[in-house]
Amino acid sequence: MKVPFLELRPAYLELKNEIDAAVAGVLDSGWYIGGPAVDTFEADFAAYCDAKHAIGVANGLDALHLALVAMGVGAGDEVIVPSNTFIATWLACSYRGAVPVSVEPVANTHNLDPEKLEAAITPKTKVIIPVHLYGQPADLEPILAIARKHKIYVLEDAAQAHGARYKGARIGSHADAVAWSFYPGKNLGALGDAGAVTTNNAELADKIKALRNYGSRQKYVHEYQGFNSRLDPIQAAGLAVKLKHLDAWNARRVKVANRYLSEIKNPKITLPFVPNWAEPVWHLFVVQAKERDGLQKFLGDAGISTLIHYPTPPHLQEAYKNTLSGPQHWPIAEHMAKTVLSLPMGPHLNDDEVSYVIQTINKF
Ligand SMILES: *Cc1c(COP(=O)(O)O)cnc(C)c1O
């Protein structure tokens, strides 16, 4: 048996008629930038996230970047980021000329450790970016409390957490703003690049709306030195169709995860830990093993595809070489990079495939 890591085509085929009709509708409408398809998806996505505003943008990196611009982050400012995340979280800060300042995760949740946060705050700190890594919410309450005390913004990186809940409430408006990616492989994925920011803060929403469109609210009137980062209406139309199925697809991911959690029994493998206040959406199902490379090869030889998220933490990437002052060694992030392995996960894995993954891992 061959078990792919994730396949994108089945999600399209499941909804082919609806998606094709939605895309054809945009082509037929004559609106190729903005317009009703974008307005509709923004309204639907805001409602889904229990947020007052959703602003569609070109991709997840731009969602982070434009939110940082709206929060007034500029050259020399500091932004607190997890030491273990996809590099986009860091790049969004660097894009502003700001310095990404690392905080290590809690070892068993892989999310930013609120207890280590305060020590990283300086007078230059403008924003904290917790990432809901692998689809599991970070511990937002203590993070928000510390941020309020120091009067700094919190921007959630929710690129992996569409539909996840923190203490019962959907991710989407806990912090000042929330950045989303609809990269095709995410839980809610477009047919290309797409992203959004959600927020309850009308002022930030208004500013991001202008920033994505050349800093303009009114044609040829430019209040800010803005950008071109608009959500494509064809993507918006496809996303609106898929959004209606997101909960069902996440439920299938939860089913797979629950089987992995209860049936994988191998002392060489550490399963993910879920705090009782977290309802993850399992963007990734990440186990840890000391013999990670051997495990990956063993599974690969058995036809099971796995990936490593992420093999190199941002601070060890060439892109950040010689750019960081202060500590440059983040042992928890570095340990994770050597031990994490993402198992096949997605709404279209069938029971036999899941059973085969479990049986094979238990033989390692
Ligand atoms: C995917 C991702 C992003 C970036 O999204 P793009 O749409 O690819 O720009 C940012 N942060 C995290 C944690 C991600 O997983």
PDBQT file of the ligand as one rigid body, heavy atoms in Angstrom, charges set to zero:
ROOT
HETATM    1  C1  LIG A 401       1.887  28.795   5.406  1.00  0.00    +0.000 C 
HETATM    2  C2  LIG A 401       2.334  29.645   6.518  1.00  0.00    +0.000 A 
HETATM    3  C3  LIG A 401       2.561  31.015   6.369  1.00  0.00    +0.000 A 
HETATM    4  C4  LIG A 401       2.631  31.720   5.044  1.00  0.00    +0.000 C 
HETATM    5  O1  LIG A 401       1.578  31.572   4.186  1.00  0.00    +0.000 OA
HETATM    6  P1  LIG A 401       1.739  31.822   2.610  1.00  0.00    +0.000 P 
HETATM    7  O2  LIG A 401       0.312  31.905   2.161  1.00  0.00    +0.000 OA
HETATM    8  O3  LIG A 401       2.480  30.672   2.043  1.00  0.00    +0.000 OA
HETATM    9  O4  LIG A 401       2.449  33.114   2.420  1.00  0.00    +0.000 OA
HETATM   10  C5  LIG A 401       2.850  31.763   7.498  1.00  0.00    +0.000 A 
HETATM   11  N1  LIG A 401       2.952  31.189   8.707  1.00  0.00    +0.000 NA
HETATM   12  C6  LIG A 401       2.780  29.870   8.890  1.00  0.00    +0.000 A 
HETATM   13  C7  LIG A 401       2.906  29.310  10.268  1.00  0.00    +0.000 C 
HETATM   14  C8  LIG A 401       2.475  29.044   7.804  1.00  0.00    +0.000 A 
HETATM   15  O5  LIG A 401       2.324  27.728   8.004  1.00  0.00    +0.000 OA
ENDROOT
TORSDOF 0
